[in-house]
């Protein structure tokens, strides 16, 4: 059984944090977000699996919204591990084969899954003699690190992790091993319980560690003094390569619109004998880029301080995609982002907020409004209006249409002899942000005839006839799926002379 390792107050609703995964060797169950005491079985995609029976090793919820992962293997080849990832909202499954190092004891092979380092899927797998950690980054590059090896067979029965990259491994004799993402060694810790005690490990949402002790029919909880045990195990050596690491990431979720950037600041103070830098990890997008805006290095006797400002921005052009819808689907969404020092060790202190999520796209509550300063008219509230049939193109009956007074307010009063170009403003809720200065396309849901244009295309200097929604395939397809720079250029090449328009 496993719940969420990562919760975000900004992105997930409360009920979607209170979910559980339960599994056997052959079946996987998930609780309903709205009713956590009710479970339904998730059917694994047979098309992505081998024909022979499979065994489920472990399952975990991912950092990104509605994502879960499952580690499975063929029953007759346990070390051939497959990672299945499922977006339960979209219903999509994906498959990644983990190329693990050969094991000598396949019958005793075990594996577990966690999401670490900016939300990347990370597998810990072990035999009685070895324990490895396997990570595959967003570019598909795999990295396998040996955490420990021993000549005395020892059974690992549980591993738990927290957001700063610490991994606690519980052995059958109730001893603990501490590993850390990026390190190739472990430190043995003492749990304080005898070898025959029935215990399990837990990290809570604040990254505090606890040991649950089952005695008879009751369970008691004891806080595990994690930092004290680490310092005792390392004493008297201080292994950390830096003295202080800090950044200004303080929220679980940031919003970045398509034409905006996100500025991140970080600094690290370290001994001059070590060459430290600040690493950036991102997962979930191929179009988010970052660059160092400023970087300064200050020095004191035996101490260096690196101060760095980074800018996250969107590197994407609509012309790269076939349609507007393709552009939006490939450039918006949730991205996990994390800053880490180049080198770290077991006794290194890290900021409480070690990673964050960036939602690229329109911020909730952000919208455009028609600028009404030019109108200045007063009118009676209304909830509908009528377009007479003689003002409609090819219509015999008038149209009675709903009018959202709360959103639209008074209609704009415009003299038919004046050129009309609506002006828009960008708002976050009721807060004005800025005028909208980009080009826009305005189309009519109900074509009218009670207005005229002030010139022909030829008089305006057009070389070709302007395209229309009908020429592009409307109404068979929605306008947003038709409009793109490529379609515009292709259509212009096909259009005829404008002399008669």
Buried (B, 14 or more C-beta within 10 A) or exposed (E): EBBBBBBBEEBBEEEBBBBBBBBEEEEBBBBEBEEBEEBEEBEBEEEEBBEEEBBBBBBBBBBBBBBBBBBBBBEEEBBBBBBBBBBBEEEEBEEBEBEBEEBEBBEBBBBBBBBBBBBBBBBBBBBBBBBBBBBBBBEEEEEBBEBBEEEEEBEBBBBBBBBBBBBBBBBEEBBBBBBBBBBEBBBEBEBBBEEEEEBBBBBEEEBEBBBEBEEEEEEEEEEBEBEEBBBEBBEEEEEBBBEEBBBBBEEBBBBBBBEEBBEBBBBBBBEEEEEBEBBBBBBBBEBBBBEEEEEEEEEEEEEBBBBBBBBBBBEBEBEBBEBBBBBBEBBBBBBBBBBBBBBBBBBBBBBEBBBBBBBBBEBEEBBEBBBBEEBEEEEEEEEEEEBEEEBBEEBEEEBEEEEEBEEEBBBBEBEEEEEEEEEBBBBEEEEEEEEBEEEEEEEEEEEEEEEEEEEEBBEEEBEBBBBEBEEBEBEEEEBEBBBBBEBBEEBBEEBEEBEEB
